[in-house]
Amino acid sequence: MEVRKLQLRRRVHEILDVAQPDDTASRVADFALMALVALNVIAVVMESVDAAMERYALVFFVFELLSVSVFSAEYLLRIWSVADSRNPRFAHLSPNQRRLRWAFSPLALADLLAILPFYLQAFVAIDLRFLRTLRLLRVLKLTRYSPAMGMILDVLRHERHSFSTAFFLMCTLLILVAAGIHLAEHQAQPEAFGSIPAAMWWSVVTLTTVGYGDVTPVTTLGKIFAASVSIVGVCLVALPTSIMASGFANAHRRRQERLESHADIAVADGYLSPEESRDFMDLAERLGVEPDSAITMVEAAWQRRETRSLPDACPHCGKRPGE
């Protein structure tokens, strides 16, 4: 009985996990969940149209109940089945520790956010329009199935220290710029720059180079200061952009190195079995690498293996034995 329960739990985990190429049930489950998330996004958008909401309120309500039921069952099944996960990170943990570790992972939090707004309304008085809009967070569930969205999370995780430094710099400059424009303009425009908190709106708009123009300096000192801040703002906006660009380049390099390492292991014994080839192409798909690039990596791995297997060249003539 215990063995059958273990097999069932492991099979549920395999179905709910990202599908393997030969696992039809898992692929069907993935596509069904992705379609349900997409339909939920469409439903939230249509509910913001008053005419559609008045006419199809019951349809939207029934669809929401169905969606929450499916997402809730999925969340509970994931917590139950993750105890038998074959993820190497969970190898040293007990079943309950695995569940706890998974519950605080980014993907699990995205699953929780998909159902939380519905249950939240039962305990907290909350505006229904805000609640419906909050349901758009369900789109985060697609991160599990999208290599592109997964790469974004990977970049944010690896570059979190750089982003925190950039954010600290932005907050510091925001306060300094608000204080400076307050000193320069508070007498000429007390309604807009009468205090540092009031001047922060102008600081944010100017430092981000948006420049709405609703509030502008009128004094000579204020204009000179605003021109200087605008130049600094261009550099400030480029800072997080450069961090993201560098992070994406590093993430792409890490994925390629991982795939190249997997290719080297697959051809190490001089034979690439159909199972190894299928596993390699599946990994390439999960990492967002094009099939042509993956095949090129396998060919390069074969060349590296052949080069390593050749005898060393003669230090005098530069020829290998037999040449």
Contacts in CASP RR format, 6 or more apart in sequence:
PFRMAT RR
TARGET T0000
AUTHOR 0000-0000-0000
METHOD contacts of the structure
MODEL  1
MEVRKLQLRRRVHEILDVAQPDDTASRVADFALMALVALNVIAVVMESVD
AAMERYALVFFVFELLSVSVFSAEYLLRIWSVADSRNPRFAHLSPNQRRL
RWAFSPLALADLLAILPFYLQAFVAIDLRFLRTLRLLRVLKLTRYSPAMG
MILDVLRHERHSFSTAFFLMCTLLILVAAGIHLAEHQAQPEAFGSIPAAM
WWSVVTLTTVGYGDVTPVTTLGKIFAASVSIVGVCLVALPTSIMASGFAN
AHRRRQERLESHADIAVADGYLSPEESRDFMDLAERLGVEPDSAITMVEA
AWQRRETRSLPDACPHCGKRPGE
6 84 0 8 1.000
9 80 0 8 1.000
9 81 0 8 1.000
9 83 0 8 1.000
9 84 0 8 1.000
10 81 0 8 1.000
10 84 0 8 1.000
12 77 0 8 1.000
12 80 0 8 1.000
12 81 0 8 1.000
13 78 0 8 1.000
13 81 0 8 1.000
13 82 0 8 1.000
13 84 0 8 1.000
13 85 0 8 1.000
14 20 0 8 1.000
14 23 0 8 1.000
14 26 0 8 1.000
15 23 0 8 1.000
15 25 0 8 1.000
15 26 0 8 1.000
15 29 0 8 1.000
16 26 0 8 1.000
16 29 0 8 1.000
16 74 0 8 1.000
16 77 0 8 1.000
16 78 0 8 1.000
16 81 0 8 1.000
17 26 0 8 1.000
18 26 0 8 1.000
18 30 0 8 1.000
18 144 0 8 1.000
18 145 0 8 1.000
18 286 0 8 1.000
19 26 0 8 1.000
19 27 0 8 1.000
19 29 0 8 1.000
19 30 0 8 1.000
20 26 0 8 1.000
20 282 0 8 1.000
21 278 0 8 1.000
21 281 0 8 1.000
21 282 0 8 1.000
21 285 0 8 1.000
22 278 0 8 1.000
30 145 0 8 1.000
33 70 0 8 1.000
33 74 0 8 1.000
33 141 0 8 1.000
33 145 0 8 1.000
34 142 0 8 1.000
34 145 0 8 1.000
36 67 0 8 1.000
36 70 0 8 1.000
36 71 0 8 1.000
37 114 0 8 1.000
37 138 0 8 1.000
37 139 0 8 1.000
37 141 0 8 1.000
37 142 0 8 1.000
39 63 0 8 1.000
39 67 0 8 1.000
40 67 0 8 1.000
40 135 0 8 1.000
40 138 0 8 1.000
41 136 0 8 1.000
41 138 0 8 1.000
41 139 0 8 1.000
43 60 0 8 1.000
43 63 0 8 1.000
43 64 0 8 1.000
44 132 0 8 1.000
44 133 0 8 1.000
44 135 0 8 1.000
44 136 0 8 1.000
46 52 0 8 1.000
46 53 0 8 1.000
46 56 0 8 1.000
46 60 0 8 1.000
47 53 0 8 1.000
47 60 0 8 1.000
47 132 0 8 1.000
48 129 0 8 1.000
48 132 0 8 1.000
48 133 0 8 1.000
53 60 0 8 1.000
64 118 0 8 1.000
64 135 0 8 1.000
67 138 0 8 1.000
68 115 0 8 1.000
68 118 0 8 1.000
71 111 0 8 1.000
71 114 0 8 1.000
71 115 0 8 1.000
71 138 0 8 1.000
71 141 0 8 1.000
72 115 0 8 1.000
74 111 0 8 1.000
75 108 0 8 1.000
75 111 0 8 1.000
75 112 0 8 1.000
75 114 0 8 1.000
75 115 0 8 1.000
78 102 0 8 1.000
78 108 0 8 1.000
78 111 0 8 1.000
79 99 0 8 1.000
79 102 0 8 1.000
79 103 0 8 1.000
80 99 0 8 1.000
82 90 0 8 1.000
82 98 0 8 1.000
82 99 0 8 1.000
82 102 0 8 1.000
83 95 0 8 1.000
83 96 0 8 1.000
83 98 0 8 1.000
83 99 0 8 1.000
84 95 0 8 1.000
85 98 0 8 1.000
85 102 0 8 1.000
89 101 0 8 1.000
90 98 0 8 1.000
90 101 0 8 1.000
90 102 0 8 1.000
93 101 0 8 1.000
102 108 0 8 1.000
103 112 0 8 1.000
106 143 0 8 1.000
106 153 0 8 1.000
107 143 0 8 1.000
107 144 0 8 1.000
110 137 0 8 1.000
110 140 0 8 1.000
110 141 0 8 1.000
110 143 0 8 1.000
110 144 0 8 1.000
111 141 0 8 1.000
113 137 0 8 1.000
113 138 0 8 1.000
113 140 0 8 1.000
114 135 0 8 1.000
114 137 0 8 1.000
114 138 0 8 1.000
114 140 0 8 1.000
114 141 0 8 1.000
117 131 0 8 1.000
117 134 0 8 1.000
117 135 0 8 1.000
117 137 0 8 1.000
118 135 0 8 1.000
120 126 0 8 1.000
120 131 0 8 1.000
121 128 0 8 1.000
121 131 0 8 1.000
142 149 0 8 1.000
143 149 0 8 1.000
143 150 0 8 1.000
143 153 0 8 1.000
147 285 0 8 1.000
147 286 0 8 1.000
147 287 0 8 1.000
147 288 0 8 1.000
148 288 0 8 1.000
151 248 0 8 1.000
151 251 0 8 1.000
151 252 0 8 1.000
151 255 0 8 1.000
151 288 0 8 1.000
154 251 0 8 1.000
154 254 0 8 1.000
155 244 0 8 1.000
155 247 0 8 1.000
155 248 0 8 1.000
155 250 0 8 1.000
155 251 0 8 1.000
156 163 0 8 1.000
158 247 0 8 1.000
158 250 0 8 1.000
158 251 0 8 1.000
159 243 0 8 1.000
159 244 0 8 1.000
159 246 0 8 1.000
159 247 0 8 1.000
162 243 0 8 1.000
163 240 0 8 1.000
163 243 0 8 1.000
166 239 0 8 1.000
166 240 0 8 1.000
166 243 0 8 1.000
169 236 0 8 1.000
169 239 0 8 1.000
170 207 0 8 1.000
170 236 0 8 1.000
173 207 0 8 1.000
173 232 0 8 1.000
173 236 0 8 1.000
174 200 0 8 1.000
174 203 0 8 1.000
174 204 0 8 1.000
174 207 0 8 1.000
175 196 0 8 1.000
175 200 0 8 1.000
177 203 0 8 1.000
177 206 0 8 1.000
177 207 0 8 1.000
177 229 0 8 1.000
178 196 0 8 1.000
178 197 0 8 1.000
178 199 0 8 1.000
178 200 0 8 1.000
178 202 0 8 1.000
178 203 0 8 1.000
179 196 0 8 1.000
179 199 0 8 1.000
180 199 0 8 1.000
180 225 0 8 1.000
181 193 0 8 1.000
181 199 0 8 1.000
181 202 0 8 1.000
181 203 0 8 1.000
181 217 0 8 1.000
181 222 0 8 1.000
181 225 0 8 1.000
181 226 0 8 1.000
181 229 0 8 1.000
182 193 0 8 1.000
182 194 0 8 1.000
182 195 0 8 1.000
182 196 0 8 1.000
182 198 0 8 1.000
182 199 0 8 1.000
184 193 0 8 1.000
184 217 0 8 1.000
184 219 0 8 1.000
184 221 0 8 1.000
184 222 0 8 1.000
184 225 0 8 1.000
185 192 0 8 1.000
185 193 0 8 1.000
185 194 0 8 1.000
185 199 0 8 1.000
185 217 0 8 1.000
185 218 0 8 1.000
185 219 0 8 1.000
185 222 0 8 1.000
186 193 0 8 1.000
186 194 0 8 1.000
186 195 0 8 1.000
188 218 0 8 1.000
188 219 0 8 1.000
189 215 0 8 1.000
189 217 0 8 1.000
189 218 0 8 1.000
192 198 0 8 1.000
192 199 0 8 1.000
192 202 0 8 1.000
192 215 0 8 1.000
193 199 0 8 1.000
193 202 0 8 1.000
193 215 0 8 1.000
201 215 0 8 1.000
202 215 0 8 1.000
203 229 0 8 1.000
205 211 0 8 1.000
205 212 0 8 1.000
205 213 0 8 1.000
205 215 0 8 1.000
206 226 0 8 1.000
206 229 0 8 1.000
206 230 0 8 1.000
206 233 0 8 1.000
207 229 0 8 1.000
207 232 0 8 1.000
207 233 0 8 1.000
207 236 0 8 1.000
208 233 0 8 1.000
208 236 0 8 1.000
208 237 0 8 1.000
209 230 0 8 1.000
209 233 0 8 1.000
209 234 0 8 1.000
209 237 0 8 1.000
216 226 0 8 1.000
217 223 0 8 1.000
217 225 0 8 1.000
217 226 0 8 1.000
255 287 0 8 1.000
255 288 0 8 1.000
255 289 0 8 1.000
256 289 0 8 1.000
256 297 0 8 1.000
258 283 0 8 1.000
258 287 0 8 1.000
259 280 0 8 1.000
259 283 0 8 1.000
259 284 0 8 1.000
259 287 0 8 1.000
259 289 0 8 1.000
259 294 0 8 1.000
259 297 0 8 1.000
260 297 0 8 1.000
260 300 0 8 1.000
260 301 0 8 1.000
262 280 0 8 1.000
262 283 0 8 1.000
263 280 0 8 1.000
263 297 0 8 1.000
263 298 0 8 1.000
263 300 0 8 1.000
263 301 0 8 1.000
264 301 0 8 1.000
264 304 0 8 1.000
264 305 0 8 1.000
266 272 0 8 1.000
266 276 0 8 1.000
266 277 0 8 1.000
266 279 0 8 1.000
266 280 0 8 1.000
266 298 0 8 1.000
266 301 0 8 1.000
267 298 0 8 1.000
267 301 0 8 1.000
267 302 0 8 1.000
267 305 0 8 1.000
268 305 0 8 1.000
270 305 0 8 1.000
272 298 0 8 1.000
277 298 0 8 1.000
280 294 0 8 1.000
280 298 0 8 1.000
281 291 0 8 1.000
281 294 0 8 1.000
284 290 0 8 1.000
284 291 0 8 1.000
284 293 0 8 1.000
284 294 0 8 1.000
284 297 0 8 1.000
289 297 0 8 1.000
310 320 0 8 1.000
311 320 0 8 1.000
311 321 0 8 1.000
312 320 0 8 1.000
313 319 0 8 1.000
313 320 0 8 1.000
314 320 0 8 1.000
314 321 0 8 1.000
END
